[in-house]
Amino acid sequence: MWTKRGGPEDSTGRCPKEYWKRVYINTEESPKIMSQNSNHSLIYGKRQEDAMIVGIDIGGTTTDAVAIKGKNVVRVISITASDPVAAASGALGKLITTLGCSLTDIETIVATGGGASSI
């Protein structure tokens, strides 16, 4: 279970801020956190070639999300939302819905952009 309420609350993927705090906890049931070494290169938790990685760029009005599996870009989506938490949640929800997958299929989630510090 991802949150006290069981995950995203509606079809847009909007959910409470506690949800994002849980997503970034490195447990067996959640995606792995990417970390940086001293050379600032990203380190993956499992096999890179099989892993689905999601990147979310949270801008002022537009938030973009990309799903990458191995070396291939699987899907790119954009949404518009002014609240960074709603934007990140909505982008992840839309990405998961369009891919027909679940959070357990995602190994790593990385957020960047001006709104990333808010989540």
N, C-alpha and C positions, 0 to 999 in steps of 0.2 A: 504494500500500500504506500502510495507516494505522499499523501497528506492525510490529515484527520478526516477530510471529506472524500478521500479516494482519488484525487487527481483533478484534472481540469473540470471546471463546473459546467461549461456549456460548449456548444459546437465551435465557438471561436477560440476555445482554449484558455479563456480568461480564468484566472484563479488567484487566490490570495497570495500575498508576498511570502507567507510561510512556505508555500510550495517551492519557491525558488531557493529558499534556504535549505530545504531538504534535497533538492536536485544536486546541489553542490557538495553535499556530504559524501565522502568517498566510502561507500559501503558496498557489500556484495549485490544489493538490490538496486543501486543507483548507478548512473553513468560515472565513469572515472573522470577525475579532474586532470586537466593538462597542467603541467608545471613547466617552469623554465629552468634550464641549467645556466651556468655562468656565461655561456656563449649566446644566450637568449634563443636557443633553438628549442622547439617544443618536444616534449617527451611523452610518449603514449603509454597507456597502461597495459594494453594487450597487443595482439597482432595488428599491425597497421593495414595489411592487405585486406582483412575481413571487416575491420572496424567501420561503423558508421559514425561520422563526426558531424556535428551541427555547429555552424558558426552563425551568430546573430549580431548584426551591426545595428545598434540602436541610435538612430539619429534624432534630430529635433522634432520632425514630423513624420518621416518615413523610416521604417525599420525593415531591413532586409535579412533574410535567413537563407542559408545554403546547407544542403546535405551532401556530404562527400563520402563515398565508399571506396576504399582503396585509393586509386588515383583518379577516379571518375566523379565528376559532379553529377549527382543524381537528380537534384531539384533545386530551383531558386525561386523564392517567393518574396513579395513585398506587401507590406500593409501600412496603413496610416493610422497613427494614434499619438496623442500628445503626452500621455502618461507613460514613462519608460517601463514600468512593471507590466502594465496592460499591453504595451507594444511587444515586449519580449514574450509574454505569455501567449498573446494572440498569434505572433509569428510562429512560435513553436507548435501551437495547436493546429494552425493552418498547414504547416509543413507535415506534421504527423498525419493529419487527415488526408492530404493529397497523396502522400506516399502509401497510405494504408498500413502503417506500422504502429508500434507502441513505443513508449519510453524505454522499455527494456531492450529494444532493438538498437538504441543509441548508446554508444560507449562513452562519448565525450561531448560536452556542450561548452562552447566558448563564446563569451559575450565581449563586444568591443563597441566603441563609439561613445559619444557624449553621454548617453543615458546608462551606460553599463555600470557606472559607479552607484547607481540608484538601486540596483538589484542585488 
